[in-house]
């Protein structure tokens, strides 16, 4: 029988959440139809290819430190649960200090190939415009959901869905960078999971005058104009356009993406006044992205201003920054603890549309949605992961009882975990990750068949 018609679960959306959900279902023996509109004549304003799990905003999965960082802990937990996203990140790794960053193309190709070759998955290039009225379904269309489906979701939810803006950082060609003015180093020379020698980032130094002129240029530069319906849409704080940060005060960027701390300029032996960092974007090292430089400046203004950065005077850009509108639902009000839509329990939601933010977080919610759906089909009730784990803490944010009107997207962070009262502040993060590993181990033990 055709794999596309012989399915038990319909996953709509081939981003990180949808592909992870499909993989978890398939690995449990469930037949999956994975629908992705890219490749069927449709494209979003931000994507460039029809590859599954294409990384749009950045090539970084952020910190891989599982002892002191919440997202690093989430990486570790997902690896223990057989995550497709974390598995395919391994062969695609590029040096990025203590962060886990990947070659976008290698990563997407790996995810696409793994699902195309799985006997339980049918990848179908099609646009779905309305929510299915029956049959188990996982909606993982992400923050760039096509308008017709977004309207269908809003109607089914019984309330308007919310929206925020997300910005994309520029990518430039390595051979256009003047390395006589820049140098290679990680902050504090720290070596990360992608290998390297503690010299993974290109650092472009600025003195006080250069920095002040740059900040003023960000504030004065011509920006993307908003459509009338977009004017009151809030930004997500974790992906703030750099010019919006600059408008908050002249020193804001020096304590954010342009902070010089831990970066000794070999020409002076001292920290510069400010630094622009570039991170490797592909395995061959020919492309580098501007770290933290998400922007809504118009393209001409970007080129003019970014070429005032020391070392980037002749920069050639493979991609300039951009801005797109993201959508998400008010999940604590709409979803049950297993991510099902309360008004239509045959439908689950996963990924950024649920109000989690970040590549890894989106994939993690996809992982849970897939496992919850598989357990339901197999008649094996699945308890939620403990709140002491990164997975449980993130799920608690999405489906928690505090259904406030100002629900906003959030990255995984230790503030979502149950507090530790009797631990000194310096030891708290390590104590939380240690507690999380024990809780996950117990949860996994409980899931083993008797």
N, C-alpha and C positions, 0 to 999 in steps of 0.2 A: 504494500500500500504506500502511496505517496506520503513522505514524511510530513509535508506541509498540511495535509488534511487529517492525518492520524495523530492528533495531539490532545494532551490532557490539560495543558496550561498554555494560555496565550500571553506571551510577554511582549509588550508594546514599547519599543525604544531600545536602540542598540548602543547606548552610551555605557558608562562604567557600571551603573546600577543595573541596567537591563541585562547586560552580558553576564554580570556576576550572578544575578538571579537565575538566568537560564542555565548557567553552568551548575549551580547548586542543585537545581531540579533534575537536570540530566544525570548528574552523578548519583542521584538517589533513585535512578531508574524511571523517571517521569519523562514522557514525551512532550516536547516543547516546540511551539511555533514562535519564533522570534521575528517580529515585524520591525523593519527600519525603513523610514521613508527616503533617506539618502541612498541614491542608487536607483531610485524609481522615478527620477526626473524632478525631485524636490531637493532643496538645500536650505539650510538655516542661514541667517545673516552672519554667523560666526564661524561655521565649519568650512573647511577647505577641501575635504575628501569625502568619499563614501565609506571609509574604513570604520569598522566597529571600534568603540572605545577611543575615538579620536580625542586627544587632549587639546583643548581650545585655548585656555587662558595662560597656562604655564606648563613646563615639562617636569615640575617638581611635585613629589608626593610629601614634601616637607620632611621634618626630622625623622630619622630612623632610630633614634635613641629610645629604647624600650624601658630604660631604667628611670629616666628623669623627664620624659616628654609624653604627653597624652596621645599624640598622634603616632609616635613611635611605638607605644604600647598597643595601639589599635592595629598597626602593621603586624606586630607579633601575634596578636590574637587571630587575625584573619589568616595568617600563614598556618596556624594550628588547625584552622577549619577548612583548609584546602582551597583557599581563595584563588580564583583564576587570575584576578587582577594582580595580586602579589606574586603569583607564580610567573606571569609573563613580564613583570617588572625586572626580574632577575637578569635574563639575557639581554635586556635593553638598557641596563644601567650605564650612566655616564658619571664621571667625577663631579661631585657637588658638595665637598666638605662633609658635614655631618648629616646632610639631607640625602634623601633617596630621589634622584632625578633620572629620567630615562630619555632615550632617543624616541621621539614621538612616533616616527614611522615604524621602527622596529617593534615597538610596543603594540601599536594598533594592528600591525600585520600578524603578530603572535596571537593576539586575542581572536582576530578574525579567523585565522587558520584553525585554532583549537576548536572553535564552535562549529565551523564548517565541516570539520572531520568527525565531530561527535555523532554517533549513530542515533542519539535521542534528540537531536536538535535539527530543526529545519529553519534556516535563515531565509526570510522572505522579504524582498524589497517591495514594500508597499506602504502607502499612507493610509492610516486609520483615522477617520474623521469623527467617529462617534464611539462612545463607550459601549462595549458589548452588553447586551441585555441579559445574557446568560453565559455559563461556562466560566471556570476559574481564570481570572485575568490579573496580570500585574502591570500597572501603568508606571513606566519608568522613562517617560519622554523628556524629562529634564526641564531646565529653565527656559528652553527655547521651543516649547510645545507649539505645534502648528495651531493657528487661530481657531479652526473649526473644532478640533479636539479640545482645545482649552475651553471653548464655549460649552461643549458637551460636559466637560468636567465641572464647570461652574454650575451648570443646571442640575447635575446629579448631586452635587454637594449641598445645594440649597442655599448657597451664599456666594458672594463674589470672591474670586480668588485674589490673592495679593500679588504685589510685584515690587521688584527692586532692580537697580541697574548694576551690571557687572562689567568691568573694563578689562581690556586685553593689553599685555605689555608688548613693546616692539621687539623684533628679532633682527639682528644684523650679521653681515658677513665678517668672519674673522680676519680675512686678508685686507679688510679696509680699516682695521684698527691700528693706530700708531703705537706699537709696543715700546717705543723709546720714551713715551710719556706715561705708560701704564706699567703695572707689574702684576705677577701672579702670586696670589696668597689666599689662604682661608683666614677667617677671623680667628685670632689666637693660634693660627697654624694647625688647627684641629683636622685630623684625618677622618674621613667618613666612609660609608658603606660602599661607595662607588670606586674606592681605591684612591690612587693618587698619592702625592707626597705632602699633603697639607698645602698645596698650591693649586687649587682648583678654580678659583675665581679670578677674572681680570678686574683690576682695581684702577679706576680713573680718578686721580686726586684733584681736589679743588682748594684754592686758598679762599680767604674770607671774601675778597672782592668778587671773585668768580662765582662763588656760591650765592652771594646776595643778588648779583645780576641774574643768575639762573632762576632764583626764586621769583624775582620780579617778572622775568619772562614767562614763567608758568602762569602767573596771575594775569598777565596782560594778553597772553596768546589767544588767538581766535579758537573758540570751542565749538563742538558739535551742537547744532541747534536741536531743541526738543520739540517734538510734536505736542499739540495741545493736551492730549490725553496722558503724556508722560511727565508733565511738569511737576507733579506732586509725588512722583515715585521716589522713595528713599534709596540711598546707597547702602550696600552691605559694608559694615565697618572693616571687615577683614580683607576686602578687595577694593579699597578706596582709591579713586583716581588721584594721581600724584598732585595735580593742580588743586584739587579740593583740600588735600592735606596742607599744601603750601599756603592756602588762604586762611588756615587756622592759626597762623603765627609764623614769623620769620625763622624761628629755630626748630619748628616741628619736624622738618625733613632730616635735620642733623641728629634727631633722636629717633628716627624711623628708618626708612630705606637708605638714607645717605649717611648713616652714622659711621664715624671713622674709628671707633673704639676697637682695639685689637688688631689694627692694620698698620704696621710699621712701613712707611715709605722707605725703600732701600736707598733712595737718594739723599734722604735727610736723617734717617734713623728715628723719625718721629711720626706720630699720627698726623695726617692732613687735617685741614679744617672740616672737610666733608669728602665723601667718596661715593662715586657711582660704581656699583658692582655689576659685572656681566657674568652670566652662568652659561656653561656649555649646554647647547640645545639638541645636538645630535651626536651620534657615536663617533663620527669622523672629525668632530671639532670644527667644522666649517661654519656653523651657525651658533650664535650666542644671543641670549635674551637679556634685556635690561631688568635687573631684579627689582621688583616693587614699583615698576614704572608703568602700571596700568594708567591709561590716559584717555581723555575725551577731547584732547586738542585735535584740530583739523590736521590732516596729513601734511600740508605745506608748512604749518606752524611747527609740527613735530620735527621735521627735517631741519628747519632753520635753527630751532632752539637746541636740539640734541647735538648738533654739530658744533656748538660752543663748548661742549664738554671736552676737557683735555684728553687727547688721544682719539677722539671721535670726529675730528674736524673734517675728515674725508669719508666718514662712515657711509656705507651702502646698506640699505635696509631690505631684508628679505620679506619682512612684514612690518607694517606700521601699527601702532596701537589703535584700538577701536573701542566701541561701546555698544552694548546690547542690553535689551530689557529682559529680565529674568522673571519667571512666575513661580509661585509656590502656594500651597494651600495651608489653611489654618489647621494643621494636623491634630493638635491636642483636642480640638472640638470634633473633628470629623472622623478620626481613625480609632479603631479599638487597639488593645495592646499587641495584637499580631499584625498590625498595619492594614487591616481590612476597613473599607469604607462602611461606616455604621449604617448608612441608608441603603447600601447595596453590597452585602457581605461577600459576594462572589468576586469583588474587585479589591485588590490590594494596591497600595502605592509604594514606590521606592525611589530613592535617590534625592536629588536636590529639590524636587517638587514637594517633598515632605517638610522642608525647612531645615535640612542639614546643609552645611556648606563645605565644599572641598571635595577633591577627587576621591580620597580614601574614604571619607565619611559617606559619600554617595554610594560607593561600592559596598561599604559595610551594611548600609540599610538594604541594598539589593540582596546581599548575602542572606540577611535575616528574612527578608520577604520570601526568597526562594525556599529557605529551609522551613519557614512556617507553612507555606503552601504545600510542600512535599509531605510534611508531617500530617497535615489535614487530609490529604488524599490517601495516605497510607494508613490512616486511622491510628496514628501514634502521636498523641498530643505532645507538643514541644513547649516546655516552660521557657519563659524569657530568660536570657542570660542575666546573671546577678547584677544589680546596680553598681557593685564594686568593680566590675569589669568595664573596659572602654566601650565594648559593644552594648552592654546594659545601660551605661550612663548615656550614651548617644540615643539609644532607643527611648530612654526615659524622657529625654528632651523632646523627642518627636511625638510621643504618645502619652506624655505625663498628664496628670490631673489638673495642672494649672493652665487652664484654657483662657489665657488673657487676651485682650483685644490687641495688644501690641506684640504678639508672637513674631519673632524675627529669626532669620537663618543664623546658624551658629556652627562653628567648628567644634570638634571634640576638644575638651579642656578639663583640667582637674576641678574646676568649679562645678561641673556637672556630677561629680562623684560624691558619695556620702563622705562627710568630713571625718578627719582623724583628730580627735581632741587632745590626746595625751602624747603627741609626738612633736618634737621641736621643729620649728619652721624649716631649718636647713635639711632635715632628714625626711620631711613630709612627702616629697615627690617619690623618693625611693621607697618609702613605706607604702605609699598608695599603689605603686606598680607591683610591689611584692605581694600585697594583699590581693590585687587584681589577678595575678597569676595563680594564686592558690584558689581563688573563687572560680576562675575559669576551669582549672583542673578538676575541681569538685563537680562543676556543672557538666563537663564532658564525661566524667565518670558516671554521673547519673543518667546520661543519655545512652550509655552502652546497654545493649540488650541483656536481659537477665539470663 
